[in-house]
Amino acid sequence: MLIGGNKEQVIANMKAASERGDLNCKVEMDDPLLSDEDRERIARRYLDNYNTLGYRFCNICARALTDTATRILNRNTKIEGLENIRDIHGGAIVTSNHFSPLDNTAVRKAMNRAGYRRLFIVSQETNLAMKGWIGFLMNHEDIIPLVNNSEYLHKCFGPMIRKCLRQGQAILIYPEQEMWFHYRKPRPPKRGAYYYAALNHVPVISCFVEIQELPGLENEEFHRTRYVMHILQPIYPDPEKSTRENSQKMMRLDYQQKAEAYEKAYGKKLTYDFETDDIAGWIPSDPGISG
């Protein structure tokens, strides 16, 4: 379930970031470089197209492709804890650790099993600038683009989140923000996902994906792997607390649950001291990177 080319420099970036305690920073090197104006223009263009007939047709095609890819990529994925969310039937915010461009397919499989036919994903607007088949999917799937602009967040992003939740949809928000490739550890979350859950009075479906190594090679850098999706206890906002109080409490509880799930899955205490085993399936060629 790998994607992309050589990851040695990316892993070196992750090691350096771990050592300085910067666990939410960007470590990938090939993301499009866009100005603030380009970022907002791309996101607004996507939203302008969202209700057109052309978008709806392409959305059906993109969802069919994604559903097919989800089945193929996750034929070995195991799902645990579905019983924890059997009483959730309406809109919800889903959180999970972010370690691959394809890890959302594991979340999608789990949410499909839970009864959600669609999974909306909050994505950085730079992903809309991608080319090829990935670019097609990013621009026509159930994406909610995020731009770090207060006016956009208030007038565009927040209303789209609210609309999807009122329609009973599940929305995946990665609270770690940036993807760290094949990184096993849950990283400290940012508050955004929990703010929108608290603001809209919906639960957080807390997930943690364990990455297990399999016999055989995926390529010269990585062993084959499979996922175990752990659906943890859902987290509900307290009607007696403010949005801010709820978001902070929900964020702390979600991180605690993910940390406990990590420790149970891997049999070790969660620290951010960098180890070779932090990168699932990795075969380091440079001892200086592995630490």
ChimeraX attribute file (.defattr): number of C-alpha atoms within 10 A of each C-alpha:
attribute: neighborCount
match mode: 1-to-1
recipient: residues
	/A:1	14
	/A:2	17
	/A:3	10
	/A:4	7
	/A:5	8
	/A:6	10
	/A:7	17
	/A:8	17
	/A:9	13
	/A:10	16
	/A:11	24
	/A:12	17
	/A:13	19
	/A:14	24
	/A:15	23
	/A:16	16
	/A:17	18
	/A:18	17
	/A:19	13
	/A:20	9
	/A:21	12
	/A:22	13
	/A:23	22
	/A:24	19
	/A:25	16
	/A:26	16
	/A:27	21
	/A:28	16
	/A:29	10
	/A:30	6
	/A:31	12
	/A:32	12
	/A:33	10
	/A:34	13
	/A:35	9
	/A:36	11
	/A:37	8
	/A:38	14
	/A:39	22
	/A:40	20
	/A:41	14
	/A:42	20
	/A:43	24
	/A:44	17
	/A:45	12
	/A:46	20
	/A:47	18
	/A:48	11
	/A:49	14
	/A:50	17
	/A:51	10
	/A:52	10
	/A:53	10
	/A:54	11
	/A:55	18
	/A:56	15
	/A:57	11
	/A:58	16
	/A:59	20
	/A:60	14
	/A:61	15
	/A:62	22
	/A:63	17
	/A:64	13
	/A:65	13
	/A:66	16
	/A:67	18
	/A:68	11
	/A:69	14
	/A:70	19
	/A:71	15
	/A:72	12
	/A:73	18
	/A:74	20
	/A:75	13
	/A:76	12
	/A:77	21
	/A:78	16
	/A:79	17
	/A:80	14
	/A:81	14
	/A:82	16
	/A:83	11
	/A:84	15
	/A:85	17
	/A:86	10
	/A:87	9
	/A:88	15
	/A:89	13
	/A:90	15
	/A:91	24
	/A:92	25
	/A:93	27
	/A:94	26
	/A:95	25
	/A:96	25
	/A:97	28
	/A:98	26
	/A:99	22
	/A:100	17
	/A:101	15
	/A:102	16
	/A:103	21
	/A:104	19
	/A:105	21
	/A:106	22
	/A:107	25
	/A:108	24
	/A:109	22
	/A:110	22
	/A:111	21
	/A:112	15
	/A:113	12
	/A:114	17
	/A:115	12
	/A:116	17
	/A:117	13
	/A:118	17
	/A:119	22
	/A:120	20
	/A:121	21
	/A:122	18
	/A:123	19
	/A:124	17
	/A:125	26
	/A:126	20
	/A:127	21
	/A:128	23
	/A:129	19
	/A:130	16
	/A:131	12
	/A:132	8
	/A:133	10
	/A:134	15
	/A:135	14
	/A:136	16
	/A:137	22
	/A:138	25
	/A:139	29
	/A:140	23
	/A:141	24
	/A:142	20
	/A:143	23
	/A:144	26
	/A:145	26
	/A:146	20
	/A:147	22
	/A:148	12
	/A:149	12
	/A:150	10
	/A:151	10
	/A:152	15
	/A:153	15
	/A:154	11
	/A:155	10
	/A:156	18
	/A:157	20
	/A:158	16
	/A:159	12
	/A:160	16
	/A:161	21
	/A:162	16
	/A:163	13
	/A:164	16
	/A:165	22
	/A:166	14
	/A:167	10
	/A:168	16
	/A:169	21
	/A:170	26
	/A:171	26
	/A:172	25
	/A:173	23
	/A:174	22
	/A:175	23
	/A:176	22
	/A:177	20
	/A:178	17
	/A:179	19
	/A:180	26
	/A:181	20
	/A:182	20
	/A:183	22
	/A:184	21
	/A:185	26
	/A:186	26
	/A:187	22
	/A:188	20
	/A:189	21
	/A:190	17
	/A:191	17
	/A:192	16
	/A:193	23
	/A:194	32
	/A:195	20
	/A:196	22
	/A:197	27
	/A:198	26
	/A:199	16
	/A:200	20
	/A:201	18
	/A:202	21
	/A:203	22
	/A:204	29
	/A:205	24
	/A:206	23
	/A:207	24
	/A:208	27
	/A:209	28
	/A:210	23
	/A:211	22
	/A:212	17
	/A:213	16
	/A:214	12
	/A:215	9
	/A:216	10
	/A:217	14
	/A:218	14
	/A:219	12
	/A:220	11
	/A:221	15
	/A:222	19
	/A:223	18
	/A:224	17
	/A:225	20
	/A:226	20
	/A:227	20
	/A:228	18
	/A:229	22
	/A:230	23
	/A:231	26
	/A:232	21
	/A:233	18
	/A:234	21
	/A:235	19
	/A:236	18
	/A:237	23
	/A:238	15
	/A:239	10
	/A:240	8
	/A:241	12
	/A:242	12
	/A:243	20
	/A:244	14
	/A:245	15
	/A:246	22
	/A:247	23
	/A:248	16
	/A:249	18
	/A:250	25
	/A:251	22
	/A:252	16
	/A:253	16
	/A:254	26
	/A:255	20
	/A:256	14
	/A:257	18
	/A:258	25
	/A:259	20
	/A:260	16
	/A:261	22
	/A:262	21
	/A:263	15
	/A:264	11
	/A:265	16
	/A:266	14
	/A:267	9
	/A:268	10
	/A:269	11
	/A:270	15
	/A:271	12
	/A:272	17
	/A:273	11
	/A:274	17
	/A:275	11
	/A:276	16
	/A:277	12
	/A:278	17
	/A:279	22
	/A:280	22
	/A:281	23
	/A:282	22
	/A:283	17
	/A:284	17
	/A:285	11
	/A:286	10
	/A:287	8
	/A:288	8
	/A:289	18
	/A:290	19
	/A:291	11
